[in-house]
Amino acid sequence: MLANMKKRTTYLLNAWRETNLYSDKEKIALEFAETLTLISGNRITDSLYQQTRQFFDEKEYTDLVILINQINSWNRISLSMANQI
């Protein structure tokens, strides 16, 4: 059952706002990740920061920021090497 749930949440990741498969904590993490990933057109507002911190303590928040930036870095390295993502 857990494997099926993980498959569903993975398949619906691009529609995370429209589904109820994700917890509030997961949804705020996804919103934060999208905003940070697209930082050139967005910014981390005080409101988004506060909402995120409601679910993530200092260590978890730091880990989240590092994880998002690490994945973004890998994607940019891959693209710069002419790989398809």
Secondary structure, DSSP 4 states (H G I P E B T S, - for coil): -HHHHHHHHHHTGGGTTT-SSS-HHHHHHHHHHHHHHTTTT----HHHHHHHHHH--HHHHHHHHHHHHHHHHHHHHHHHTT---
